[in-house]
Amino acid sequence: GVVELRGCSCEIPKEVKQQNKGRISFCISTPFARDYLFLCESDEDRQEWVKEISSQIEMLNACAEQGWLKEGWLERVDKSWKREKRSLKWWTLDSHAVRIFDSDEASTPEQTIDLSGLQVRVLSRGGDDGPELTSSTGAAEAGFTLSRSGKSAPVTMAVAATEQEARDWADAISQAKAQLRVGVKGSGGNTSEKGTG
């Protein structure tokens, strides 16, 4: 199964230590009063798992506080003629736009891309599920593009660390777009009538 980490905590509480004496374990506690116990092969493994999971929980909770649906570091690729410029930026996604910041501490985005009418396309490493993306050295990479219809419409390209990360971003943006369309459709004249039913 999958444990939704948002709002959870990851720790090694005393009661877990006592109940599983001699066994190396840690616990993920959810906001729904349900705990998940995990056993590890070594204390080193446990420390690594707790550190990584706690880091993910902290990021997800920060996203929730700020209203972000997703956030993280991605390379932005700027192309002009035959020249290509890459820069590592902090990307965020909310219910209305993708916002690109110079750093995770910046308060004002360098670029805001409205979700309305936005097209998302995955750039795969092998080119099987989308156009292949390669670096200047010819190495296969993974990423996605954000664009709109029209030949002169600007295209924003992102490069992710892994193909899974690129797909996660593309899926999250597509889901936010779908919710945005539902919200627009639901804002018609029948909204108040449904609310009173």
BAVOFI-542207 format. One record per atom (N, C-alpha, C): x, y, z; atom name; residue number from 1. Coordinates in nm, 4 decimals. Example, Ala and Ser with C-alpha at 12.3 -4.5 7.8 and 13.67 -1.06 7.14 Angstrom:
<atoms>
u,v,w,vexfi,lummar
1.3190,-0.5690,0.7800,N,1
1.2300,-0.4500,0.7800,CA,1
1.3200,-0.3300,0.7800,C,1
1.2850,-0.2250,0.7080,N,2
1.3670,-0.1060,0.7140,CA,2
1.2900,0.0030,0.7870,C,2
</atoms>
This chain:
<atoms>
u,v,w,vexfi,lummar
0.0814,-0.1194,0.0000,N,1
0.0000,0.0000,0.0000,CA,1
0.0857,0.1257,0.0000,C,1
0.0191,0.2393,-0.0049,N,2
0.0851,0.3699,-0.0083,CA,2
0.0451,0.4488,0.1147,C,2
0.1429,0.5102,0.1805,N,3
0.1168,0.5951,0.2969,CA,3
0.1266,0.7403,0.2527,C,3
0.0177,0.8159,0.2640,N,4
0.0193,0.9583,0.2334,CA,4
0.0940,1.0301,0.3451,C,4
0.2092,1.0909,0.3122,N,5
0.2979,1.1455,0.4146,CA,5
0.2580,1.2832,0.4656,C,5
0.1760,1.3557,0.3916,N,6
0.1414,1.4916,0.4331,CA,6
0.0725,1.4898,0.5692,C,6
0.1266,1.5670,0.6628,N,7
0.0704,1.5754,0.7963,CA,7
0.1166,1.4668,0.8908,C,7
0.2022,1.3777,0.8421,N,8
0.2512,1.2667,0.9259,CA,8
0.3770,1.3073,1.0027,C,8
0.4224,1.2158,1.0887,N,9
0.5508,1.2298,1.1568,CA,9
0.6223,1.0957,1.1501,C,9
0.7561,1.1013,1.1440,N,10
0.8359,0.9790,1.1356,CA,10
0.9360,0.9796,1.2507,C,10
0.9286,0.8791,1.3364,N,11
1.0136,0.8793,1.4548,CA,11
1.0313,0.7377,1.5097,C,11
1.1077,0.7298,1.6185,N,12
1.1288,0.6021,1.6874,CA,12
1.0803,0.6211,1.8313,C,12
0.9495,0.6160,1.8549,N,13
0.8956,0.6388,1.9890,CA,13
0.9364,0.5297,2.0871,C,13
0.9341,0.5628,2.2141,N,14
0.9770,0.4689,2.3174,CA,14
0.8917,0.3426,2.3200,C,14
0.7626,0.3591,2.2961,N,15
0.6753,0.2414,2.3031,CA,15
0.7086,0.1417,2.1929,C,15
0.7543,0.1922,2.0770,N,16
0.7933,0.1019,1.9692,CA,16
0.9197,0.0274,2.0066,C,16
1.0109,0.0976,2.0707,N,17
1.1349,0.0342,2.1138,CA,17
1.1069,-0.0775,2.2136,C,17
1.0129,-0.0523,2.3065,N,18
0.9832,-0.1508,2.4107,CA,18
0.9099,-0.2718,2.3529,C,18
0.8162,-0.2470,2.2609,N,19
0.7366,-0.3560,2.2051,CA,19
0.8177,-0.4430,2.1098,C,19
0.9222,-0.3863,2.0540,N,20
1.0010,-0.4592,1.9551,CA,20
1.1473,-0.4638,1.9992,C,20
1.1679,-0.5050,2.1209,N,21
1.3022,-0.5111,2.1770,CA,21
1.3884,-0.6061,2.0941,C,21
1.5050,-0.5562,2.0575,N,22
1.5960,-0.6358,1.9773,CA,22
1.5689,-0.6268,1.8284,C,22
1.4623,-0.5559,1.7876,N,23
1.4295,-0.5397,1.6467,CA,23
1.4452,-0.3929,1.6088,C,23
1.5021,-0.3680,1.4942,N,24
1.5293,-0.2314,1.4498,CA,24
1.4090,-0.1801,1.3735,C,24
1.3419,-0.0794,1.4267,N,25
1.2179,-0.0335,1.3653,CA,25
1.2014,0.1177,1.3783,C,25
1.1087,0.1706,1.2984,N,26
1.0655,0.3092,1.3121,CA,26
0.9171,0.3160,1.2797,C,26
0.8558,0.4287,1.3095,N,27
0.7104,0.4406,1.2985,CA,27
0.6717,0.5679,1.2237,C,27
0.5728,0.5554,1.1371,N,28
0.5113,0.6714,1.0733,CA,28
0.3729,0.6882,1.1331,C,28
0.3516,0.8028,1.1975,N,29
0.2221,0.8323,1.2599,CA,29
0.1430,0.9263,1.1698,C,29
0.0169,0.8917,1.1426,N,30
-0.0673,0.9714,1.0540,CA,30
-0.1598,1.0618,1.1348,C,30
-0.2179,1.1637,1.0708,N,31
-0.3131,1.2518,1.1403,CA,31
-0.4435,1.1812,1.1743,C,31
-0.4608,1.0583,1.1242,N,32
-0.5863,0.9856,1.1438,CA,32
-0.5741,0.8801,1.2529,C,32
-0.4808,0.9027,1.3453,N,33
-0.4609,0.8135,1.4603,CA,33
-0.4274,0.6717,1.4174,C,33
-0.3564,0.6591,1.3071,N,34
-0.3123,0.5278,1.2616,CA,34
-0.1615,0.5302,1.2439,C,34
-0.0931,0.4307,1.3005,N,35
0.0522,0.4232,1.2934,CA,35
0.0955,0.3055,1.2067,C,35
0.2071,0.3262,1.1355,N,36
0.2652,0.2198,1.0528,CA,36
0.4052,0.1885,1.1054,C,36
0.4301,0.0630,1.1361,N,37
0.5591,0.0202,1.1894,CA,37
0.6409,-0.0460,1.0791,C,37
0.7661,-0.0038,1.0664,N,38
0.8550,-0.0583,0.9641,CA,38
0.9790,-0.1175,1.0308,C,38
1.0189,-0.2346,0.9844,N,39
1.1380,-0.3013,1.0366,CA,39
1.2527,-0.2871,0.9373,C,39
1.3716,-0.2637,0.9900,N,40
1.4905,-0.2454,0.9065,CA,40
1.5955,-0.3514,0.9387,C,40
1.6874,-0.3703,0.8447,N,41
1.7917,-0.4696,0.8639,CA,41
1.9031,-0.4208,0.9547,C,41
1.9223,-0.2889,0.9590,N,42
2.0292,-0.2340,1.0423,CA,42
1.9902,-0.0958,1.0917,C,42
2.0594,-0.0506,1.1941,N,43
2.0321,0.0827,1.2477,CA,43
2.0683,0.1899,1.1454,C,43
2.1714,0.1625,1.0651,N,44
2.2116,0.2579,0.9607,CA,44
2.1003,0.2762,0.8582,C,44
2.0397,0.1639,0.8187,N,45
1.9268,0.1712,0.7264,CA,45
1.8121,0.2507,0.7867,C,45
1.7850,0.2258,0.9130,N,46
1.6749,0.2967,0.9792,CA,46
1.6995,0.4472,0.9813,C,46
1.8219,0.4871,1.0162,N,47
1.8541,0.6288,1.0222,CA,47
1.8360,0.6950,0.8859,C,47
1.8764,0.6241,0.7801,N,48
1.8629,0.6790,0.6454,CA,48
1.7158,0.6936,0.6072,C,48
1.6353,0.5904,0.6398,N,49
1.4932,0.5958,0.6092,CA,49
1.4240,0.7081,0.6852,C,49
1.4522,0.7192,0.8147,N,50
1.3888,0.8230,0.8964,CA,50
1.4274,0.9618,0.8466,C,50
1.5537,0.9782,0.8116,N,51
1.6005,1.1079,0.7620,CA,51
1.5320,1.1456,0.6316,C,51
1.5257,1.0506,0.5375,N,52
1.4663,1.0793,0.4072,CA,52
1.3159,1.1020,0.4170,C,52
1.2468,1.0176,0.4943,N,53
1.1017,1.0327,0.5085,CA,53
1.0674,1.1625,0.5807,C,53
1.1436,1.1951,0.6850,N,54
1.1197,1.3194,0.7586,CA,54
1.1400,1.4411,0.6689,C,54
1.2389,1.4326,0.5804,N,55
1.2637,1.5416,0.4860,CA,55
1.1460,1.5587,0.3904,C,55
1.0922,1.4472,0.3413,N,56
0.9768,1.4523,0.2519,CA,56
0.8531,1.5072,0.3228,C,56
0.8340,1.4666,0.4479,N,57
0.7199,1.5154,0.5259,CA,57
0.7308,1.6662,0.5470,C,57
0.8507,1.7122,0.5794,N,58
0.8724,1.8560,0.6007,CA,58
0.8406,1.9352,0.4744,C,58
0.8839,1.8831,0.3575,N,59
0.8572,1.9511,0.2316,CA,59
0.7073,1.9543,0.2006,C,59
0.6393,1.8405,0.2206,N,60
0.4964,1.8330,0.1928,CA,60
0.4160,1.9247,0.2850,C,60
0.4549,1.9302,0.4114,N,61
0.3854,2.0169,0.5059,CA,61
0.4061,2.1636,0.4716,C,61
0.5284,2.1968,0.4260,N,62
0.5566,2.3346,0.3849,CA,62
0.4725,2.3717,0.2631,C,62
0.4579,2.2761,0.1707,N,63
0.3734,2.2983,0.0527,CA,63
0.2299,2.3276,0.0948,C,63
0.1813,2.2504,0.1900,N,64
0.0430,2.2659,0.2362,CA,64
0.0225,2.4017,0.3017,C,64
0.1206,2.4451,0.3811,N,65
0.1105,2.5739,0.4497,CA,65
0.1090,2.6897,0.3504,C,65
0.1893,2.6777,0.2447,N,66
0.1998,2.7861,0.1478,CA,66
0.0980,2.7740,0.0353,C,66
0.0238,2.6645,0.0327,N,67
-0.0749,2.6461,-0.0718,CA,67
-0.0191,2.5821,-0.1963,C,67
0.1061,2.5332,-0.1923,N,68
0.1639,2.4685,-0.3096,CA,68
0.1127,2.3253,-0.3207,C,68
0.0815,2.2841,-0.4417,N,69
0.0467,2.1450,-0.4675,CA,69
0.1725,2.0612,-0.4874,C,69
0.2781,2.1270,-0.5372,N,70
0.4056,2.0597,-0.5588,CA,70
0.5147,2.1656,-0.5672,C,70
0.6354,2.1296,-0.5258,N,71
0.7481,2.2219,-0.5361,CA,71
0.8782,2.1432,-0.5413,C,71
0.9813,2.2038,-0.5974,N,72
1.1097,2.1363,-0.6040,CA,72
1.2036,2.2031,-0.7035,C,72
1.3280,2.1538,-0.7053,N,73
1.4298,2.2079,-0.7946,CA,73
1.4228,2.1409,-0.9316,C,73
1.4211,2.2229,-1.0362,N,74
1.4255,2.1754,-1.1742,CA,74
1.5138,2.2707,-1.2550,C,74
1.5742,2.2191,-1.3597,N,75
1.6504,2.3050,-1.4492,CA,75
1.5567,2.3681,-1.5514,C,75
1.5654,2.4996,-1.5676,N,76
1.4905,2.5662,-1.6743,CA,76
1.5836,2.5824,-1.7940,C,76
1.5346,2.5441,-1.9103,N,77
1.6144,2.5508,-2.0325,CA,77
1.5635,2.6665,-2.1174,C,77
1.6497,2.7616,-2.1420,N,78
1.6152,2.8762,-2.2269,CA,78
1.6902,2.8628,-2.3592,C,78
1.6156,2.8588,-2.4686,N,79
1.6769,2.8437,-2.6008,CA,79
1.6515,2.9670,-2.6868,C,79
1.7557,3.0139,-2.7525,N,80
1.7442,3.1229,-2.8478,CA,80
1.8377,3.0926,-2.9646,C,80
1.7783,3.0830,-3.0827,N,81
1.8540,3.0404,-3.1999,CA,81
1.9147,2.9026,-3.1709,C,81
2.0463,2.8914,-3.1787,N,82
2.1102,2.7629,-3.1545,CA,82
2.1769,2.7570,-3.0178,C,82
2.1591,2.8597,-2.9403,N,83
2.2205,2.8637,-2.8072,CA,83
2.1223,2.8143,-2.7021,C,83
2.1750,2.7490,-2.6018,N,84
2.0924,2.6940,-2.4936,CA,84
2.1522,2.7338,-2.3588,C,84
2.0687,2.7875,-2.2736,N,85
2.1115,2.8281,-2.1403,CA,85
2.0291,2.7539,-2.0368,C,85
2.0979,2.6928,-1.9396,N,86
2.0301,2.6193,-1.8338,CA,86
2.0570,2.6840,-1.6984,C,86
1.9542,2.6849,-1.6153,N,87
1.9696,2.7397,-1.4804,CA,87
1.8798,2.6629,-1.3841,C,87
1.9326,2.6331,-1.2682,N,88
1.8573,2.5592,-1.1663,CA,88
1.7644,2.6558,-1.0943,C,88
1.6359,2.6256,-1.0951,N,89
1.5345,2.7133,-1.0370,CA,89
1.4435,2.6352,-0.9423,C,89
1.3758,2.7087,-0.8555,N,90
1.2789,2.6509,-0.7631,CA,90
1.1407,2.6645,-0.8254,C,90
1.0781,2.5506,-0.8563,N,91
0.9476,2.5484,-0.9221,CA,91
0.8384,2.5158,-0.8213,C,91
0.7255,2.5838,-0.8337,N,92
0.6105,2.5546,-0.7483,CA,92
0.4852,2.5439,-0.8344,C,92
0.3900,2.4684,-0.7845,N,93
0.2617,2.4523,-0.8521,CA,93
0.1505,2.4781,-0.7523,C,93
0.0589,2.5683,-0.7882,N,94
-0.0602,2.5859,-0.7068,CA,94
-0.1820,2.5589,-0.7939,C,94
-0.2999,2.5909,-0.7467,N,95
-0.4220,2.5542,-0.8189,CA,95
-0.4466,2.6399,-0.9428,C,95
-0.3620,2.7419,-0.9646,N,96
-0.3842,2.8306,-1.0787,CA,96
-0.2633,2.8489,-1.1700,C,96
-0.1429,2.8215,-1.1193,N,97
-0.0257,2.8534,-1.2006,CA,97
0.0983,2.7748,-1.1574,C,97
0.1928,2.7656,-1.2502,N,98
0.3284,2.7202,-1.2198,CA,98
0.4114,2.8460,-1.1990,C,98
0.4831,2.8513,-1.0886,N,99
0.5648,2.9691,-1.0581,CA,99
0.7104,2.9259,-1.0421,C,99
0.8000,3.0007,-1.1068,N,100
0.9419,2.9677,-1.1069,CA,100
1.0177,3.0769,-1.0312,C,100
1.0893,3.0344,-0.9252,N,101
1.1643,3.1273,-0.8410,CA,101
1.3141,3.1061,-0.8607,C,101
1.3907,3.2104,-0.8305,N,102
1.5362,3.1988,-0.8404,CA,102
1.5905,3.1030,-0.7349,C,102
1.5247,3.0961,-0.6177,N,103
1.5660,3.0055,-0.5104,CA,103
1.4454,2.9706,-0.4257,C,103
1.4621,2.8752,-0.3348,N,104
1.3508,2.8362,-0.2480,CA,104
1.3242,2.9384,-0.1390,C,104
1.4090,3.0407,-0.1287,N,105
1.3897,3.1462,-0.0299,CA,105
1.3333,3.2737,-0.0915,C,105
1.3268,3.2789,-0.2242,N,106
1.2762,3.3980,-0.2928,CA,106
1.1258,3.4122,-0.2714,C,106
1.0788,3.5356,-0.2586,N,107
0.9365,3.5605,-0.2342,CA,107
0.8614,3.5997,-0.3610,C,107
0.9339,3.6450,-0.4636,N,108
0.8709,3.6876,-0.5885,CA,108
0.9163,3.5975,-0.7024,C,108
0.8235,3.5377,-0.7769,N,109
0.8627,3.4487,-0.8865,CA,109
0.9230,3.5240,-1.0043,C,109
1.0188,3.4608,-1.0716,N,110
1.0746,3.5163,-1.1947,CA,110
0.9780,3.4992,-1.3111,C,110
0.8997,3.3926,-1.3044,N,111
0.8072,3.3612,-1.4131,CA,111
0.6832,3.2948,-1.3565,C,111
0.5679,3.3369,-1.4034,N,112
0.4402,3.2773,-1.3638,CA,112
0.3695,3.2284,-1.4887,C,112
0.3347,3.1003,-1.4910,N,113
0.2714,3.0388,-1.6077,CA,113
0.1306,2.9950,-1.5686,C,113
0.0313,3.0638,-1.6201,N,114
-0.1071,3.0331,-1.5876,CA,114
-0.1462,2.8963,-1.6425,C,114
-0.2231,2.8192,-1.5657,N,115
-0.2597,2.6838,-1.6065,CA,115
-0.3650,2.6804,-1.7169,C,115
-0.4425,2.7863,-1.7274,N,116
-0.5511,2.7877,-1.8243,CA,116
-0.4960,2.7765,-1.9670,C,116
-0.5381,2.6736,-2.0397,N,117
-0.4951,2.6535,-2.1769,CA,117
-0.3543,2.5994,-2.1919,C,117
-0.2923,2.5616,-2.0804,N,118
-0.1544,2.5145,-2.0836,CA,118
-0.1468,2.3697,-2.1311,C,118
-0.0465,2.3406,-2.2129,N,119
-0.0238,2.2051,-2.2622,CA,119
0.1044,2.1499,-2.2001,C,119
0.0970,2.0278,-2.1464,N,120
0.2116,1.9645,-2.0810,CA,120
0.2557,1.8455,-2.1650,C,120
0.3850,1.8378,-2.1908,N,121
0.4377,1.7275,-2.2719,CA,121
0.5634,1.6714,-2.2062,C,121
0.5645,1.5419,-2.1817,N,122
0.6795,1.4766,-2.1193,CA,122
0.7877,1.4521,-2.2232,C,122
0.9118,1.4795,-2.1837,N,123
1.0279,1.4509,-2.2670,CA,123
1.1004,1.3340,-2.2028,C,123
1.0977,1.2191,-2.2673,N,124
1.1501,1.0982,-2.2048,CA,124
1.2959,1.0744,-2.2397,C,124
1.3590,0.9891,-2.1597,N,125
1.4995,0.9555,-2.1827,CA,125
1.5176,0.8734,-2.3093,C,125
1.4262,0.7793,-2.3316,N,126
1.4426,0.6917,-2.4466,CA,126
1.3615,0.7337,-2.5675,C,126
1.2714,0.8309,-2.5483,N,127
1.1871,0.8740,-2.6581,CA,127
1.0695,0.7826,-2.6853,C,127
1.0440,0.6827,-2.5975,N,128
0.9351,0.5879,-2.6199,CA,128
0.7984,0.6521,-2.5995,C,128
0.7873,0.7325,-2.4915,N,129
0.6578,0.7913,-2.4581,CA,129
0.6517,0.9402,-2.4875,C,129
0.7507,0.9920,-2.5547,N,130
0.7537,1.1332,-2.5859,CA,130
0.8844,1.1669,-2.6550,C,130
0.9017,1.2918,-2.6990,N,131
1.0254,1.3310,-2.7658,CA,131
1.1460,1.3065,-2.6750,C,131
1.2551,1.2614,-2.7335,N,132
1.3742,1.2334,-2.6542,CA,132
1.4466,1.3633,-2.6209,C,132
1.4966,1.3720,-2.4990,N,133
1.5684,1.4896,-2.4514,CA,133
1.7127,1.4521,-2.4263,C,133
1.8058,1.5257,-2.4846,N,134
1.9473,1.4979,-2.4649,CA,134
2.0202,1.6248,-2.4252,C,134
2.1266,1.6082,-2.3469,N,135
2.2075,1.7217,-2.3042,CA,135
2.3063,1.7585,-2.4143,C,135
2.3845,1.8632,-2.3877,N,136
2.4835,1.9077,-2.4856,CA,136
2.5904,1.8021,-2.5088,C,136
2.6068,1.7103,-2.4121,N,137
2.7055,1.6032,-2.4261,CA,137
2.6475,1.4793,-2.4920,C,137
2.5171,1.4837,-2.5222,N,138
2.4526,1.3700,-2.5856,CA,138
2.3909,1.2714,-2.4888,C,138
2.4023,1.2979,-2.3587,N,139
2.3455,1.2086,-2.2577,CA,139
2.1930,1.2224,-2.2543,C,139
2.1251,1.1102,-2.2396,N,140
1.9785,1.1116,-2.2342,CA,140
1.9317,1.1730,-2.1033,C,140
1.8282,1.2561,-2.1110,N,141
1.7744,1.3225,-1.9935,CA,141
1.6227,1.3096,-1.9928,C,141
1.5612,1.3551,-1.8839,N,142
1.4155,1.3510,-1.8710,CA,142
1.3652,1.4888,-1.8324,C,142
1.2486,1.5245,-1.8806,N,143
1.1926,1.6547,-1.8472,CA,143
1.0537,1.6697,-1.9050,C,143
1.0078,1.7956,-1.9161,N,144
0.8763,1.8220,-1.9732,CA,144
0.8738,1.9649,-2.0274,C,144
0.7773,1.9919,-2.1136,N,145
0.7597,2.1272,-2.1663,CA,145
0.6210,2.1783,-2.1311,C,145
0.6115,2.3096,-2.1159,N,146
0.4851,2.3784,-2.0936,CA,146
0.4671,2.4761,-2.2092,C,146
0.3555,2.4646,-2.2793,N,147
0.3355,2.5489,-2.3969,CA,147
0.1872,2.5760,-2.4172,C,147
0.1584,2.6606,-2.5161,N,148
0.0209,2.6897,-2.5554,CA,148
0.0103,2.6747,-2.7067,C,148
-0.1118,2.6641,-2.7557,N,149
-0.1309,2.6477,-2.8993,CA,149
-0.0886,2.7739,-2.9726,C,149
-0.0372,2.7561,-3.0927,N,150
0.0108,2.8691,-3.1716,CA,150
0.1605,2.8602,-3.1946,C,150
0.2039,2.8879,-3.3160,N,151
0.3452,2.8750,-3.3500,CA,151
0.4330,2.9726,-3.2729,C,151
0.3817,3.0910,-3.2455,N,152
0.4625,3.1932,-3.1785,CA,152
0.4521,3.1868,-3.0266,C,152
0.3736,3.0929,-2.9748,N,153
0.3568,3.0811,-2.8297,CA,153
0.4873,3.0346,-2.7659,C,153
0.5271,3.0962,-2.6533,N,154
0.6520,3.0561,-2.5873,CA,154
0.6439,2.9166,-2.5279,C,154
0.7566,2.8480,-2.5246,N,155
0.7656,2.7138,-2.4677,CA,155
0.8631,2.7168,-2.3512,C,155
0.8202,2.6684,-2.2354,N,156
0.9067,2.6588,-2.1191,CA,156
0.9470,2.5130,-2.1012,C,156
1.0779,2.4881,-2.0957,N,157
1.1273,2.3516,-2.0832,CA,157
1.1932,2.3307,-1.9483,C,157
1.1633,2.2172,-1.8862,N,158
1.2222,2.1821,-1.7571,CA,158
1.2943,2.0491,-1.7685,C,158
1.4083,2.0375,-1.7009,N,159
1.4836,1.9123,-1.6946,CA,159
1.4819,1.8640,-1.5500,C,159
1.4401,1.7403,-1.5294,N,160
1.4310,1.6821,-1.3953,CA,160
1.5479,1.5876,-1.3714,C,160
1.5690,1.5541,-1.2443,N,161
1.6783,1.4640,-1.2082,CA,161
1.6525,1.3221,-1.2565,C,161
1.5240,1.2820,-1.2561,N,162
1.4877,1.1466,-1.2989,CA,162
1.3638,1.1528,-1.3869,C,162
1.3402,1.0475,-1.4633,N,163
1.2219,1.0410,-1.5476,CA,163
1.0952,1.0345,-1.4631,C,163
1.1014,0.9671,-1.3483,N,164
0.9862,0.9586,-1.2600,CA,164
0.9477,1.0962,-1.2071,C,164
1.0480,1.1761,-1.1727,N,165
1.0215,1.3117,-1.1233,CA,165
0.9547,1.3957,-1.2317,C,165
1.0026,1.3818,-1.3559,N,166
0.9426,1.4561,-1.4672,CA,166
0.7963,1.4167,-1.4849,C,166
0.7682,1.2868,-1.4766,N,167
0.6301,1.2392,-1.4919,CA,167
0.5433,1.2843,-1.3746,C,167
0.6005,1.2873,-1.2544,N,168
0.5246,1.3327,-1.1375,CA,168
0.4822,1.4786,-1.1552,C,168
0.5751,1.5606,-1.2052,N,169
0.5434,1.7012,-1.2295,CA,169
0.4353,1.7143,-1.3372,C,169
0.4528,1.6418,-1.4469,N,170
0.3553,1.6498,-1.5561,CA,170
0.2169,1.6046,-1.5097,C,170
0.2125,1.4984,-1.4311,N,171
0.0846,1.4481,-1.3793,CA,171
0.0206,1.5494,-1.2838,C,171
0.1030,1.6088,-1.1963,N,172
0.0502,1.7060,-1.1000,CA,172
-0.0066,1.8282,-1.1708,C,172
0.0629,1.8748,-1.2745,N,173
0.0153,1.9915,-1.3501,CA,173
-0.1139,1.9566,-1.4235,C,173
-0.1194,1.8383,-1.4821,N,174
-0.2404,1.7958,-1.5533,CA,174
-0.3591,1.7845,-1.4584,C,174
-0.3353,1.7319,-1.3385,N,175
-0.4434,1.7194,-1.2395,CA,175
-0.4914,1.8568,-1.1936,C,175
-0.3972,1.9504,-1.1733,N,176
-0.4349,2.0862,-1.1326,CA,176
-0.5166,2.1532,-1.2432,C,176
-0.4782,2.1294,-1.3693,N,177
-0.5544,2.1833,-1.4824,CA,177
-0.6957,2.1274,-1.4838,C,177
-0.7088,1.9975,-1.4592,N,178
-0.8402,1.9334,-1.4582,CA,178
-0.9285,1.9922,-1.3490,C,178
-0.8714,2.0130,-1.2311,N,179
-0.9469,2.0733,-1.1212,CA,179
-0.9861,2.2166,-1.1538,C,179
-0.8976,2.2869,-1.2256,N,180
-0.9270,2.4244,-1.2649,CA,180
-1.0457,2.4287,-1.3595,C,180
-1.0508,2.3336,-1.4543,N,181
-1.1637,2.3269,-1.5481,CA,181
-1.2939,2.2954,-1.4754,C,181
-1.2856,2.2039,-1.3776,N,182
-1.4048,2.1701,-1.2991,CA,182
-1.4540,2.2928,-1.2237,C,182
-1.3602,2.3700,-1.1685,N,183
-1.3962,2.4905,-1.0949,CA,183
-1.4619,2.5943,-1.1834,C,183
-1.4109,2.6077,-1.3068,N,184
-1.4684,2.7039,-1.4006,CA,184
-1.6092,2.6619,-1.4397,C,184
-1.6278,2.5318,-1.4683,N,185
-1.7607,2.4827,-1.5046,CA,185
-1.8580,2.4980,-1.3887,C,185
-1.8089,2.4803,-1.2667,N,186
-1.8954,2.4867,-1.1494,CA,186
-1.9286,2.6274,-1.1054,C,186
-1.8733,2.7282,-1.1744,N,187
-1.8969,2.8665,-1.1336,CA,187
-2.0107,2.9296,-1.2101,C,187
-2.0921,2.8481,-1.2788,N,188
-2.2048,2.8993,-1.3563,CA,188
-2.3223,2.9357,-1.2706,C,188
-2.4363,2.9602,-1.3370,N,189
-2.5519,3.0096,-1.2666,CA,189
-2.6162,2.9098,-1.1730,C,189
-2.5890,2.7811,-1.1904,N,190
-2.6543,2.6802,-1.1067,CA,190
-2.5806,2.6512,-0.9787,C,190
-2.4681,2.7185,-0.9552,N,191
-2.3864,2.6877,-0.8379,CA,191
-2.4610,2.7107,-0.7081,C,191
-2.5254,2.8281,-0.6934,N,192
-2.5942,2.8587,-0.5676,CA,192
-2.7118,2.7645,-0.5459,C,192
-2.7750,2.7224,-0.6520,N,193
-2.8891,2.6324,-0.6399,CA,193
-2.8450,2.4980,-0.5861,C,193
-2.7285,2.4475,-0.6363,N,194
-2.6776,2.3196,-0.5885,CA,194
-2.6374,2.3289,-0.4434,C,194
-2.5863,2.4435,-0.4033,N,195
-2.5422,2.4600,-0.2660,CA,195
-2.6577,2.4584,-0.1675,C,195
-2.7721,2.4957,-0.2106,N,196
-2.8858,2.5001,-0.1190,CA,196
-2.9603,2.3674,-0.1129,C,196
-2.9235,2.2761,-0.2061,N,197
-2.9944,2.1470,-0.2093,CA,197
-2.9434,2.0612,-0.0996,C,197
</atoms>
